[in-house]
């Protein structure tokens, strides 16, 4: 039997909700010097049933987000992967990526793409998987 340390917060990935908007704004506030595209797309993504907009909660606080987008029948994209700066390096991006990968394996087919910049070394391992 696995021991669970109830003193540590639990990380949960789930579909995003409208009430997650303030957390999204906080997470994206400093991305690209405040010019992140996610806040402009957020409301549209919340209403788009063709993909999956997800958040990661740590101890009840939204600390990350990502989106699975379908471009065509055989072309999907794992995009907008964001983790709050205070929580980077804790595996949250990996959990979000695995959550979206699971969603894609249940509903998608074809190719799943993940892009990032050349200097975002902490994200490169996700593409390798």
Backbone atoms as SQL, in Angstrom:
CREATE TABLE atoms (id INTEGER PRIMARY KEY, chain TEXT, resi INTEGER, resn TEXT, atom TEXT, x REAL, y REAL, z REAL);
INSERT INTO atoms VALUES
  (1, 'A', 1, 'UNK', 'N', 0.841, -1.176, 0.000),
  (2, 'A', 1, 'UNK', 'CA', 0.000, 0.000, 0.000),
  (3, 'A', 1, 'UNK', 'C', 0.891, 1.246, 0.000),
  (4, 'A', 2, 'UNK', 'N', 0.506, 2.238, -0.792),
  (5, 'A', 2, 'UNK', 'CA', 1.283, 3.460, -0.910),
  (6, 'A', 2, 'UNK', 'C', 0.923, 4.425, 0.215),
  (7, 'A', 3, 'UNK', 'N', 1.957, 4.976, 0.853),
  (8, 'A', 3, 'UNK', 'CA', 1.739, 5.989, 1.871),
  (9, 'A', 3, 'UNK', 'C', 1.530, 7.336, 1.202),
  (10, 'A', 4, 'UNK', 'N', 0.557, 8.076, 1.663),
  (11, 'A', 4, 'UNK', 'CA', 0.271, 9.404, 1.134),
  (12, 'A', 4, 'UNK', 'C', 0.549, 10.419, 2.229),
  (13, 'A', 5, 'UNK', 'N', 1.356, 11.389, 1.898),
  (14, 'A', 5, 'UNK', 'CA', 1.679, 12.462, 2.839),
  (15, 'A', 5, 'UNK', 'C', 0.613, 13.544, 2.702),
  (16, 'A', 6, 'UNK', 'N', -0.339, 13.561, 3.625),
  (17, 'A', 6, 'UNK', 'CA', -1.445, 14.518, 3.518),
  (18, 'A', 6, 'UNK', 'C', -1.043, 15.939, 3.869),
  (19, 'A', 7, 'UNK', 'N', 0.195, 16.130, 4.293),
  (20, 'A', 7, 'UNK', 'CA', 0.654, 17.485, 4.587),
  (21, 'A', 7, 'UNK', 'C', 1.114, 18.206, 3.321),
  (22, 'A', 8, 'UNK', 'N', 1.309, 17.463, 2.229),
  (23, 'A', 8, 'UNK', 'CA', 1.742, 18.069, 0.968),
  (24, 'A', 8, 'UNK', 'C', 0.531, 18.306, 0.067),
  (25, 'A', 9, 'UNK', 'N', 0.497, 19.449, -0.624),
  (26, 'A', 9, 'UNK', 'CA', -0.614, 19.710, -1.540),
  (27, 'A', 9, 'UNK', 'C', -0.600, 18.727, -2.709),
  (28, 'A', 10, 'UNK', 'N', -1.785, 18.417, -3.214),
  (29, 'A', 10, 'UNK', 'CA', -1.943, 17.491, -4.322),
  (30, 'A', 10, 'UNK', 'C', -2.107, 18.281, -5.616),
  (31, 'A', 11, 'UNK', 'N', -1.444, 17.816, -6.674),
  (32, 'A', 11, 'UNK', 'CA', -1.562, 18.426, -7.997),
  (33, 'A', 11, 'UNK', 'C', -2.671, 17.719, -8.765),
  (34, 'A', 12, 'UNK', 'N', -3.608, 18.506, -9.273),
  (35, 'A', 12, 'UNK', 'CA', -4.742, 17.977, -10.019),
  (36, 'A', 12, 'UNK', 'C', -4.858, 18.736, -11.330),
  (37, 'A', 13, 'UNK', 'N', -4.943, 18.019, -12.438),
  (38, 'A', 13, 'UNK', 'CA', -5.234, 18.637, -13.738),
  (39, 'A', 13, 'UNK', 'C', -6.705, 18.405, -14.034),
  (40, 'A', 14, 'UNK', 'N', -7.352, 19.434, -14.580),
  (41, 'A', 14, 'UNK', 'CA', -8.782, 19.367, -14.850),
  (42, 'A', 14, 'UNK', 'C', -9.137, 20.345, -15.962),
  (43, 'A', 15, 'UNK', 'N', -10.350, 20.210, -16.532),
  (44, 'A', 15, 'UNK', 'CA', -10.778, 21.200, -17.523),
  (45, 'A', 15, 'UNK', 'C', -10.862, 22.595, -16.900),
  (46, 'A', 16, 'UNK', 'N', -10.503, 23.594, -17.674),
  (47, 'A', 16, 'UNK', 'CA', -10.564, 24.986, -17.208),
  (48, 'A', 16, 'UNK', 'C', -12.009, 25.446, -17.105),
  (49, 'A', 17, 'UNK', 'N', -12.235, 26.363, -16.180),
  (50, 'A', 17, 'UNK', 'CA', -13.551, 26.955, -15.963),
  (51, 'A', 17, 'UNK', 'C', -13.438, 28.470, -16.027),
  (52, 'A', 18, 'UNK', 'N', -14.563, 29.141, -16.235),
  (53, 'A', 18, 'UNK', 'CA', -14.563, 30.609, -16.303),
  (54, 'A', 18, 'UNK', 'C', -13.974, 31.226, -15.036),
  (55, 'A', 19, 'UNK', 'N', -14.213, 30.605, -13.885),
  (56, 'A', 19, 'UNK', 'CA', -13.689, 31.171, -12.640),
  (57, 'A', 19, 'UNK', 'C', -12.169, 31.056, -12.525),
  (58, 'A', 20, 'UNK', 'N', -11.520, 30.376, -13.476),
  (59, 'A', 20, 'UNK', 'CA', -10.062, 30.297, -13.507),
  (60, 'A', 20, 'UNK', 'C', -9.429, 31.501, -14.199),
  (61, 'A', 21, 'UNK', 'N', -10.246, 32.405, -14.729),
  (62, 'A', 21, 'UNK', 'CA', -9.735, 33.547, -15.483),
  (63, 'A', 21, 'UNK', 'C', -8.754, 34.411, -14.683),
  (64, 'A', 22, 'UNK', 'N', -9.044, 34.799, -13.454),
  (65, 'A', 22, 'UNK', 'CA', -8.056, 35.596, -12.713),
  (66, 'A', 22, 'UNK', 'C', -6.714, 34.875, -12.541),
  (67, 'A', 23, 'UNK', 'N', -6.750, 33.573, -12.310),
  (68, 'A', 23, 'UNK', 'CA', -5.498, 32.812, -12.175),
  (69, 'A', 23, 'UNK', 'C', -4.741, 32.800, -13.498),
  (70, 'A', 24, 'UNK', 'N', -5.460, 32.632, -14.615),
  (71, 'A', 24, 'UNK', 'CA', -4.814, 32.674, -15.929),
  (72, 'A', 24, 'UNK', 'C', -4.137, 34.020, -16.135),
  (73, 'A', 25, 'UNK', 'N', -4.810, 35.091, -15.760),
  (74, 'A', 25, 'UNK', 'CA', -4.229, 36.427, -15.929),
  (75, 'A', 25, 'UNK', 'C', -2.959, 36.585, -15.104),
  (76, 'A', 26, 'UNK', 'N', -2.950, 36.036, -13.910),
  (77, 'A', 26, 'UNK', 'CA', -1.762, 36.107, -13.066),
  (78, 'A', 26, 'UNK', 'C', -0.620, 35.272, -13.649),
  (79, 'A', 27, 'UNK', 'N', -0.940, 34.090, -14.151),
  (80, 'A', 27, 'UNK', 'CA', 0.081, 33.203, -14.723),
  (81, 'A', 27, 'UNK', 'C', 0.716, 33.826, -15.963),
  (82, 'A', 28, 'UNK', 'N', -0.074, 34.483, -16.791),
  (83, 'A', 28, 'UNK', 'CA', 0.418, 35.010, -18.069),
  (84, 'A', 28, 'UNK', 'C', 0.909, 36.451, -17.988),
  (85, 'A', 29, 'UNK', 'N', 0.760, 37.084, -16.853),
  (86, 'A', 29, 'UNK', 'CA', 1.065, 38.509, -16.683),
  (87, 'A', 29, 'UNK', 'C', 2.468, 38.899, -17.148),
  (88, 'A', 30, 'UNK', 'N', 3.441, 38.050, -16.931),
  (89, 'A', 30, 'UNK', 'CA', 4.821, 38.411, -17.272),
  (90, 'A', 30, 'UNK', 'C', 5.347, 37.710, -18.526),
  (91, 'A', 31, 'UNK', 'N', 4.531, 36.843, -19.136),
  (92, 'A', 31, 'UNK', 'CA', 4.962, 36.141, -20.344),
  (93, 'A', 31, 'UNK', 'C', 5.130, 37.154, -21.475),
  (94, 'A', 32, 'UNK', 'N', 6.232, 37.054, -22.187),
  (95, 'A', 32, 'UNK', 'CA', 6.541, 37.944, -23.308),
  (96, 'A', 32, 'UNK', 'C', 6.326, 39.407, -22.921),
  (97, 'A', 33, 'UNK', 'N', 6.852, 39.766, -21.762),
  (98, 'A', 33, 'UNK', 'CA', 6.768, 41.137, -21.250),
  (99, 'A', 33, 'UNK', 'C', 5.338, 41.661, -21.197),
  (100, 'A', 34, 'UNK', 'N', 4.414, 40.794, -20.834),
  (101, 'A', 34, 'UNK', 'CA', 3.020, 41.180, -20.709),
  (102, 'A', 34, 'UNK', 'C', 2.230, 41.142, -21.995),
  (103, 'A', 35, 'UNK', 'N', 2.783, 40.566, -23.051),
  (104, 'A', 35, 'UNK', 'CA', 2.106, 40.521, -24.351),
  (105, 'A', 35, 'UNK', 'C', 1.731, 39.103, -24.761),
  (106, 'A', 36, 'UNK', 'N', 1.447, 38.245, -23.800),
  (107, 'A', 36, 'UNK', 'CA', 1.047, 36.871, -24.080),
  (108, 'A', 36, 'UNK', 'C', -0.287, 36.879, -24.828),
  (109, 'A', 37, 'UNK', 'N', -0.439, 35.942, -25.766),
  (110, 'A', 37, 'UNK', 'CA', -1.675, 35.846, -26.531),
  (111, 'A', 37, 'UNK', 'C', -2.786, 35.117, -25.779),
  (112, 'A', 38, 'UNK', 'N', -2.469, 34.359, -24.747),
  (113, 'A', 38, 'UNK', 'CA', -3.456, 33.542, -24.048),
  (114, 'A', 38, 'UNK', 'C', -4.633, 34.364, -23.514),
  (115, 'A', 39, 'UNK', 'N', -4.420, 35.514, -22.849),
  (116, 'A', 39, 'UNK', 'CA', -5.584, 36.275, -22.357),
  (117, 'A', 39, 'UNK', 'C', -6.558, 36.686, -23.462),
  (118, 'A', 40, 'UNK', 'N', -6.050, 36.948, -24.658),
  (119, 'A', 40, 'UNK', 'CA', -6.937, 37.332, -25.772),
  (120, 'A', 40, 'UNK', 'C', -7.774, 36.148, -26.258),
  (121, 'A', 41, 'UNK', 'N', -7.262, 34.931, -26.134),
  (122, 'A', 41, 'UNK', 'CA', -7.935, 33.731, -26.635),
  (123, 'A', 41, 'UNK', 'C', -8.759, 33.006, -25.575),
  (124, 'A', 42, 'UNK', 'N', -8.526, 33.300, -24.322),
  (125, 'A', 42, 'UNK', 'CA', -9.075, 32.535, -23.206),
  (126, 'A', 42, 'UNK', 'C', -10.582, 32.322, -23.300),
  (127, 'A', 43, 'UNK', 'N', -11.351, 33.392, -23.464),
  (128, 'A', 43, 'UNK', 'CA', -12.813, 33.251, -23.503),
  (129, 'A', 43, 'UNK', 'C', -13.252, 32.366, -24.667),
  (130, 'A', 44, 'UNK', 'N', -12.617, 32.531, -25.814),
  (131, 'A', 44, 'UNK', 'CA', -12.938, 31.675, -26.970),
  (132, 'A', 44, 'UNK', 'C', -12.631, 30.219, -26.647),
  (133, 'A', 45, 'UNK', 'N', -11.455, 29.973, -26.061),
  (134, 'A', 45, 'UNK', 'CA', -11.056, 28.598, -25.726),
  (135, 'A', 45, 'UNK', 'C', -12.002, 27.965, -24.723),
  (136, 'A', 46, 'UNK', 'N', -12.477, 28.747, -23.759),
  (137, 'A', 46, 'UNK', 'CA', -13.419, 28.207, -22.769),
  (138, 'A', 46, 'UNK', 'C', -14.684, 27.668, -23.430),
  (139, 'A', 47, 'UNK', 'N', -15.110, 28.304, -24.513),
  (140, 'A', 47, 'UNK', 'CA', -16.330, 27.893, -25.196),
  (141, 'A', 47, 'UNK', 'C', -16.126, 26.936, -26.354),
  (142, 'A', 48, 'UNK', 'N', -14.899, 26.544, -26.631),
  (143, 'A', 48, 'UNK', 'CA', -14.590, 25.701, -27.779),
  (144, 'A', 48, 'UNK', 'C', -14.513, 24.235, -27.358),
  (145, 'A', 49, 'UNK', 'N', -15.526, 23.473, -27.734),
  (146, 'A', 49, 'UNK', 'CA', -15.591, 22.062, -27.342),
  (147, 'A', 49, 'UNK', 'C', -14.716, 21.163, -28.208),
  (148, 'A', 50, 'UNK', 'N', -14.101, 21.707, -29.253),
  (149, 'A', 50, 'UNK', 'CA', -13.302, 20.859, -30.143),
  (150, 'A', 50, 'UNK', 'C', -11.920, 20.549, -29.585),
  (151, 'A', 51, 'UNK', 'N', -11.508, 21.261, -28.567),
  (152, 'A', 51, 'UNK', 'CA', -10.207, 21.020, -27.958),
  (153, 'A', 51, 'UNK', 'C', -10.366, 20.766, -26.473),
  (154, 'A', 52, 'UNK', 'N', -9.291, 20.940, -25.754),
  (155, 'A', 52, 'UNK', 'CA', -9.319, 20.772, -24.306),
  (156, 'A', 52, 'UNK', 'C', -8.468, 21.865, -23.676),
  (157, 'A', 53, 'UNK', 'N', -9.098, 22.733, -22.919),
  (158, 'A', 53, 'UNK', 'CA', -8.390, 23.753, -22.159),
  (159, 'A', 53, 'UNK', 'C', -8.304, 23.251, -20.728),
  (160, 'A', 54, 'UNK', 'N', -7.083, 23.114, -20.235),
  (161, 'A', 54, 'UNK', 'CA', -6.877, 22.508, -18.926),
  (162, 'A', 54, 'UNK', 'C', -6.097, 23.430, -18.004),
  (163, 'A', 55, 'UNK', 'N', -6.311, 23.236, -16.713),
  (164, 'A', 55, 'UNK', 'CA', -5.516, 23.921, -15.705),
  (165, 'A', 55, 'UNK', 'C', -4.949, 22.878, -14.750),
  (166, 'A', 56, 'UNK', 'N', -3.880, 23.276, -14.079),
  (167, 'A', 56, 'UNK', 'CA', -3.300, 22.462, -13.015),
  (168, 'A', 56, 'UNK', 'C', -3.506, 23.199, -11.709),
  (169, 'A', 57, 'UNK', 'N', -4.070, 22.509, -10.739),
  (170, 'A', 57, 'UNK', 'CA', -4.285, 23.064, -9.407),
  (171, 'A', 57, 'UNK', 'C', -3.343, 22.382, -8.438),
  (172, 'A', 58, 'UNK', 'N', -2.684, 23.167, -7.629),
  (173, 'A', 58, 'UNK', 'CA', -1.828, 22.640, -6.579),
  (174, 'A', 58, 'UNK', 'C', -2.384, 23.118, -5.247),
  (175, 'A', 59, 'UNK', 'N', -2.913, 22.185, -4.487),
  (176, 'A', 59, 'UNK', 'CA', -3.521, 22.557, -3.216),
  (177, 'A', 59, 'UNK', 'C', -4.686, 23.516, -3.380),
  (178, 'A', 60, 'UNK', 'N', -5.423, 23.410, -4.478),
  (179, 'A', 60, 'UNK', 'CA', -6.582, 24.263, -4.734),
  (180, 'A', 60, 'UNK', 'C', -6.270, 25.562, -5.456),
  (181, 'A', 61, 'UNK', 'N', -4.991, 25.843, -5.713),
  (182, 'A', 61, 'UNK', 'CA', -4.594, 27.072, -6.421),
  (183, 'A', 61, 'UNK', 'C', -4.221, 26.725, -7.857),
  (184, 'A', 62, 'UNK', 'N', -4.792, 27.434, -8.836),
  (185, 'A', 62, 'UNK', 'CA', -4.440, 27.215, -10.236),
  (186, 'A', 62, 'UNK', 'C', -3.042, 27.770, -10.476),
  (187, 'A', 63, 'UNK', 'N', -2.123, 26.889, -10.872),
  (188, 'A', 63, 'UNK', 'CA', -0.720, 27.265, -11.050),
  (189, 'A', 63, 'UNK', 'C', -0.208, 27.002, -12.464),
  (190, 'A', 64, 'UNK', 'N', -1.050, 26.448, -13.328),
  (191, 'A', 64, 'UNK', 'CA', -0.625, 26.182, -14.698),
  (192, 'A', 64, 'UNK', 'C', -1.816, 26.007, -15.608),
  (193, 'A', 65, 'UNK', 'N', -1.545, 26.068, -16.910),
  (194, 'A', 65, 'UNK', 'CA', -2.595, 25.890, -17.908),
  (195, 'A', 65, 'UNK', 'C', -1.981, 25.386, -19.206),
  (196, 'A', 66, 'UNK', 'N', -2.817, 24.801, -20.042),
  (197, 'A', 66, 'UNK', 'CA', -2.394, 24.335, -21.365),
  (198, 'A', 66, 'UNK', 'C', -3.642, 24.054, -22.185),
  (199, 'A', 67, 'UNK', 'N', -3.450, 23.960, -23.487),
  (200, 'A', 67, 'UNK', 'CA', -4.584, 23.724, -24.391),
  (201, 'A', 67, 'UNK', 'C', -4.228, 22.695, -25.441),
  (202, 'A', 68, 'UNK', 'N', -5.159, 21.784, -25.700),
  (203, 'A', 68, 'UNK', 'CA', -5.087, 20.838, -26.805),
  (204, 'A', 68, 'UNK', 'C', -6.008, 21.372, -27.888),
  (205, 'A', 69, 'UNK', 'N', -5.445, 21.649, -29.053),
  (206, 'A', 69, 'UNK', 'CA', -6.196, 22.250, -30.158),
  (207, 'A', 69, 'UNK', 'C', -6.194, 21.323, -31.355),
  (208, 'A', 70, 'UNK', 'N', -7.356, 21.174, -31.988),
  (209, 'A', 70, 'UNK', 'CA', -7.457, 20.388, -33.214),
  (210, 'A', 70, 'UNK', 'C', -7.477, 21.342, -34.401),
  (211, 'A', 71, 'UNK', 'N', -6.468, 21.192, -35.280),
  (212, 'A', 71, 'UNK', 'CA', -6.404, 22.030, -36.483),
  (213, 'A', 71, 'UNK', 'C', -7.074, 21.366, -37.665),
  (214, 'A', 72, 'UNK', 'N', -6.986, 20.057, -37.748),
  (215, 'A', 72, 'UNK', 'CA', -7.671, 19.292, -38.790),
  (216, 'A', 72, 'UNK', 'C', -7.910, 17.901, -38.222),
  (217, 'A', 73, 'UNK', 'N', -8.518, 17.039, -38.986),
  (218, 'A', 73, 'UNK', 'CA', -8.847, 15.707, -38.491),
  (219, 'A', 73, 'UNK', 'C', -7.622, 14.967, -37.961),
  (220, 'A', 74, 'UNK', 'N', -6.470, 15.179, -38.578),
  (221, 'A', 74, 'UNK', 'CA', -5.256, 14.454, -38.216),
  (222, 'A', 74, 'UNK', 'C', -4.155, 15.338, -37.635),
  (223, 'A', 75, 'UNK', 'N', -4.473, 16.576, -37.291),
  (224, 'A', 75, 'UNK', 'CA', -3.444, 17.518, -36.847),
  (225, 'A', 75, 'UNK', 'C', -3.871, 18.208, -35.554),
  (226, 'A', 76, 'UNK', 'N', -3.133, 17.940, -34.481),
  (227, 'A', 76, 'UNK', 'CA', -3.417, 18.470, -33.157),
  (228, 'A', 76, 'UNK', 'C', -2.193, 19.195, -32.622),
  (229, 'A', 77, 'UNK', 'N', -2.428, 20.108, -31.664),
  (230, 'A', 77, 'UNK', 'CA', -1.333, 20.893, -31.115),
  (231, 'A', 77, 'UNK', 'C', -1.510, 21.025, -29.605),
  (232, 'A', 78, 'UNK', 'N', -0.464, 20.705, -28.865),
  (233, 'A', 78, 'UNK', 'CA', -0.370, 20.945, -27.431),
  (234, 'A', 78, 'UNK', 'C', 0.221, 22.349, -27.312),
  (235, 'A', 79, 'UNK', 'N', -0.597, 23.322, -26.951),
  (236, 'A', 79, 'UNK', 'CA', -0.158, 24.706, -26.995),
  (237, 'A', 79, 'UNK', 'C', -0.417, 25.438, -25.686),
  (238, 'A', 80, 'UNK', 'N', 0.139, 26.621, -25.585),
  (239, 'A', 80, 'UNK', 'CA', -0.119, 27.557, -24.479),
  (240, 'A', 80, 'UNK', 'C', 0.245, 26.967, -23.119),
  (241, 'A', 81, 'UNK', 'N', 1.248, 26.138, -23.077),
  (242, 'A', 81, 'UNK', 'CA', 1.692, 25.552, -21.817),
  (243, 'A', 81, 'UNK', 'C', 2.313, 26.654, -20.963),
  (244, 'A', 82, 'UNK', 'N', 1.701, 26.925, -19.824),
  (245, 'A', 82, 'UNK', 'CA', 2.155, 27.990, -18.933),
  (246, 'A', 82, 'UNK', 'C', 2.147, 27.487, -17.496),
  (247, 'A', 83, 'UNK', 'N', 3.178, 27.844, -16.739),
  (248, 'A', 83, 'UNK', 'CA', 3.240, 27.552, -15.314),
  (249, 'A', 83, 'UNK', 'C', 3.610, 28.848, -14.599),
  (250, 'A', 84, 'UNK', 'N', 2.913, 29.117, -13.522),
  (251, 'A', 84, 'UNK', 'CA', 3.188, 30.311, -12.726),
  (252, 'A', 84, 'UNK', 'C', 4.673, 30.313, -12.358),
  (253, 'A', 85, 'UNK', 'N', 5.342, 31.463, -12.491),
  (254, 'A', 85, 'UNK', 'CA', 6.787, 31.522, -12.210),
  (255, 'A', 85, 'UNK', 'C', 7.194, 30.983, -10.839),
  (256, 'A', 86, 'UNK', 'N', 6.365, 31.148, -9.845),
  (257, 'A', 86, 'UNK', 'CA', 6.697, 30.669, -8.496),
  (258, 'A', 86, 'UNK', 'C', 6.680, 29.141, -8.382),
  (259, 'A', 87, 'UNK', 'N', 6.110, 28.456, -9.382),
  (260, 'A', 87, 'UNK', 'CA', 5.913, 27.014, -9.288),
  (261, 'A', 87, 'UNK', 'C', 6.647, 26.230, -10.374),
  (262, 'A', 88, 'UNK', 'N', 7.481, 26.913, -11.135),
  (263, 'A', 88, 'UNK', 'CA', 8.234, 26.216, -12.186),
  (264, 'A', 88, 'UNK', 'C', 9.254, 25.264, -11.579),
  (265, 'A', 89, 'UNK', 'N', 9.587, 24.215, -12.320),
  (266, 'A', 89, 'UNK', 'CA', 10.578, 23.254, -11.879),
  (267, 'A', 89, 'UNK', 'C', 10.035, 22.187, -10.933),
  (268, 'A', 90, 'UNK', 'N', 8.720, 22.093, -10.812),
  (269, 'A', 90, 'UNK', 'CA', 8.100, 21.113, -9.920),
  (270, 'A', 90, 'UNK', 'C', 7.356, 20.016, -10.664),
  (271, 'A', 91, 'UNK', 'N', 7.506, 19.963, -11.989),
  (272, 'A', 91, 'UNK', 'CA', 6.840, 18.925, -12.770),
  (273, 'A', 91, 'UNK', 'C', 5.423, 19.250, -13.183),
  (274, 'A', 92, 'UNK', 'N', 4.982, 20.469, -12.968),
  (275, 'A', 92, 'UNK', 'CA', 3.609, 20.847, -13.299),
  (276, 'A', 92, 'UNK', 'C', 3.381, 20.816, -14.800),
  (277, 'A', 93, 'UNK', 'N', 4.340, 21.321, -15.575),
  (278, 'A', 93, 'UNK', 'CA', 4.213, 21.277, -17.038),
  (279, 'A', 93, 'UNK', 'C', 4.122, 19.840, -17.528),
  (280, 'A', 94, 'UNK', 'N', 4.897, 18.956, -16.944),
  (281, 'A', 94, 'UNK', 'CA', 4.842, 17.536, -17.329),
  (282, 'A', 94, 'UNK', 'C', 3.470, 16.946, -17.048),
  (283, 'A', 95, 'UNK', 'N', 2.897, 17.285, -15.894),
  (284, 'A', 95, 'UNK', 'CA', 1.557, 16.785, -15.570),
  (285, 'A', 95, 'UNK', 'C', 0.518, 17.310, -16.564),
  (286, 'A', 96, 'UNK', 'N', 0.600, 18.588, -16.892),
  (287, 'A', 96, 'UNK', 'CA', -0.333, 19.154, -17.874),
  (288, 'A', 96, 'UNK', 'C', -0.160, 18.484, -19.232),
  (289, 'A', 97, 'UNK', 'N', 1.088, 18.291, -19.642),
  (290, 'A', 97, 'UNK', 'CA', 1.358, 17.638, -20.922),
  (291, 'A', 97, 'UNK', 'C', 0.775, 16.223, -20.931),
  (292, 'A', 98, 'UNK', 'N', 0.978, 15.466, -19.869),
  (293, 'A', 98, 'UNK', 'CA', 0.444, 14.103, -19.783),
  (294, 'A', 98, 'UNK', 'C', -1.091, 14.116, -19.788),
  (295, 'A', 99, 'UNK', 'N', -1.682, 15.086, -19.128),
  (296, 'A', 99, 'UNK', 'CA', -3.145, 15.219, -19.113),
  (297, 'A', 99, 'UNK', 'C', -3.671, 15.444, -20.535),
  (298, 'A', 100, 'UNK', 'N', -3.033, 16.373, -21.266),
  (299, 'A', 100, 'UNK', 'CA', -3.461, 16.630, -22.641),
  (300, 'A', 100, 'UNK', 'C', -3.176, 15.438, -23.544),
  (301, 'A', 101, 'UNK', 'N', -2.066, 14.772, -23.343),
  (302, 'A', 101, 'UNK', 'CA', -1.747, 13.579, -24.119),
  (303, 'A', 101, 'UNK', 'C', -2.812, 12.511, -23.909),
  (304, 'A', 102, 'UNK', 'N', -3.251, 12.326, -22.670),
  (305, 'A', 102, 'UNK', 'CA', -4.311, 11.366, -22.379),
  (306, 'A', 102, 'UNK', 'C', -5.610, 11.766, -23.084),
  (307, 'A', 103, 'UNK', 'N', -5.948, 13.052, -23.041),
  (308, 'A', 103, 'UNK', 'CA', -7.145, 13.539, -23.751),
  (309, 'A', 103, 'UNK', 'C', -7.040, 13.237, -25.239),
  (310, 'A', 104, 'UNK', 'N', -5.884, 13.535, -25.815),
  (311, 'A', 104, 'UNK', 'CA', -5.677, 13.318, -27.241),
  (312, 'A', 104, 'UNK', 'C', -5.790, 11.828, -27.595),
  (313, 'A', 105, 'UNK', 'N', -5.225, 10.967, -26.768),
  (314, 'A', 105, 'UNK', 'CA', -5.279, 9.528, -27.045),
  (315, 'A', 105, 'UNK', 'C', -6.708, 9.002, -26.987),
  (316, 'A', 106, 'UNK', 'N', -7.583, 9.648, -26.227),
  (317, 'A', 106, 'UNK', 'CA', -8.981, 9.226, -26.146),
  (318, 'A', 106, 'UNK', 'C', -9.822, 9.744, -27.306),
  (319, 'A', 107, 'UNK', 'N', -9.531, 10.951, -27.807),
  (320, 'A', 107, 'UNK', 'CA', -10.411, 11.551, -28.815),
  (321, 'A', 107, 'UNK', 'C', -9.731, 11.860, -30.147),
  (322, 'A', 108, 'UNK', 'N', -8.428, 11.873, -30.195),
  (323, 'A', 108, 'UNK', 'CA', -7.721, 12.316, -31.390),
  (324, 'A', 108, 'UNK', 'C', -7.076, 11.186, -32.160),
  (325, 'A', 109, 'UNK', 'N', -6.547, 11.559, -33.292),
  (326, 'A', 109, 'UNK', 'CA', -5.749, 10.650, -34.109),
  (327, 'A', 109, 'UNK', 'C', -4.833, 11.513, -34.961),
  (328, 'A', 110, 'UNK', 'N', -3.853, 10.877, -35.557),
  (329, 'A', 110, 'UNK', 'CA', -2.942, 11.623, -36.411),
  (330, 'A', 110, 'UNK', 'C', -1.708, 12.053, -35.654),
  (331, 'A', 111, 'UNK', 'N', -1.391, 13.347, -35.754),
  (332, 'A', 111, 'UNK', 'CA', -0.159, 13.888, -35.195),
  (333, 'A', 111, 'UNK', 'C', -0.485, 14.886, -34.093),
  (334, 'A', 112, 'UNK', 'N', 0.246, 14.769, -32.983),
  (335, 'A', 112, 'UNK', 'CA', 0.160, 15.749, -31.908),
  (336, 'A', 112, 'UNK', 'C', 1.477, 16.500, -31.883),
  (337, 'A', 113, 'UNK', 'N', 1.414, 17.813, -32.010),
  (338, 'A', 113, 'UNK', 'CA', 2.620, 18.640, -32.054),
  (339, 'A', 113, 'UNK', 'C', 2.758, 19.453, -30.769),
  (340, 'A', 114, 'UNK', 'N', 3.996, 19.681, -30.405),
  (341, 'A', 114, 'UNK', 'CA', 4.334, 20.557, -29.287),
  (342, 'A', 114, 'UNK', 'C', 5.493, 21.410, -29.750),
  (343, 'A', 115, 'UNK', 'N', 5.327, 22.718, -29.681),
  (344, 'A', 115, 'UNK', 'CA', 6.416, 23.606, -30.070),
  (345, 'A', 115, 'UNK', 'C', 6.790, 24.480, -28.892),
  (346, 'A', 116, 'UNK', 'N', 8.051, 24.857, -28.875),
  (347, 'A', 116, 'UNK', 'CA', 8.549, 25.779, -27.870),
  (348, 'A', 116, 'UNK', 'C', 9.769, 26.473, -28.464),
  (349, 'A', 117, 'UNK', 'N', 10.258, 27.472, -27.790),
  (350, 'A', 117, 'UNK', 'CA', 11.433, 28.172, -28.294),
  (351, 'A', 117, 'UNK', 'C', 12.696, 27.358, -28.001),
  (352, 'A', 118, 'UNK', 'N', 13.723, 27.628, -28.776),
  (353, 'A', 118, 'UNK', 'CA', 14.981, 26.880, -28.645),
  (354, 'A', 118, 'UNK', 'C', 15.628, 27.053, -27.280),
  (355, 'A', 119, 'UNK', 'N', 15.367, 28.173, -26.613),
  (356, 'A', 119, 'UNK', 'CA', 16.013, 28.414, -25.320),
  (357, 'A', 119, 'UNK', 'C', 15.176, 27.987, -24.115),
  (358, 'A', 120, 'UNK', 'N', 14.034, 27.355, -24.331),
  (359, 'A', 120, 'UNK', 'CA', 13.200, 26.858, -23.226),
  (360, 'A', 120, 'UNK', 'C', 13.575, 25.411, -22.914),
  (361, 'A', 121, 'UNK', 'N', 14.818, 25.224, -22.507),
  (362, 'A', 121, 'UNK', 'CA', 15.353, 23.885, -22.261),
  (363, 'A', 121, 'UNK', 'C', 14.506, 23.043, -21.304),
  (364, 'A', 122, 'UNK', 'N', 13.900, 23.624, -20.270),
  (365, 'A', 122, 'UNK', 'CA', 13.094, 22.786, -19.373),
  (366, 'A', 122, 'UNK', 'C', 11.888, 22.132, -20.041),
  (367, 'A', 123, 'UNK', 'N', 11.489, 22.631, -21.206),
  (368, 'A', 123, 'UNK', 'CA', 10.315, 22.077, -21.900),
  (369, 'A', 123, 'UNK', 'C', 10.719, 21.041, -22.958),
  (370, 'A', 124, 'UNK', 'N', 11.955, 21.038, -23.371),
  (371, 'A', 124, 'UNK', 'CA', 12.395, 20.175, -24.471),
  (372, 'A', 124, 'UNK', 'C', 12.134, 18.697, -24.189),
  (373, 'A', 125, 'UNK', 'N', 12.234, 18.257, -22.941),
  (374, 'A', 125, 'UNK', 'CA', 12.007, 16.844, -22.640),
  (375, 'A', 125, 'UNK', 'C', 10.573, 16.419, -22.950),
  (376, 'A', 126, 'UNK', 'N', 9.622, 17.350, -22.910),
  (377, 'A', 126, 'UNK', 'CA', 8.242, 17.011, -23.234),
  (378, 'A', 126, 'UNK', 'C', 8.110, 16.640, -24.704),
  (379, 'A', 127, 'UNK', 'N', 8.797, 17.368, -25.560),
  (380, 'A', 127, 'UNK', 'CA', 8.768, 17.072, -26.988),
  (381, 'A', 127, 'UNK', 'C', 9.440, 15.723, -27.280),
  (382, 'A', 128, 'UNK', 'N', 10.483, 15.424, -26.539),
  (383, 'A', 128, 'UNK', 'CA', 11.170, 14.151, -26.737),
  (384, 'A', 128, 'UNK', 'C', 10.279, 12.961, -26.405),
  (385, 'A', 129, 'UNK', 'N', 9.432, 13.132, -25.391),
  (386, 'A', 129, 'UNK', 'CA', 8.519, 12.041, -25.028),
  (387, 'A', 129, 'UNK', 'C', 7.472, 11.862, -26.077);
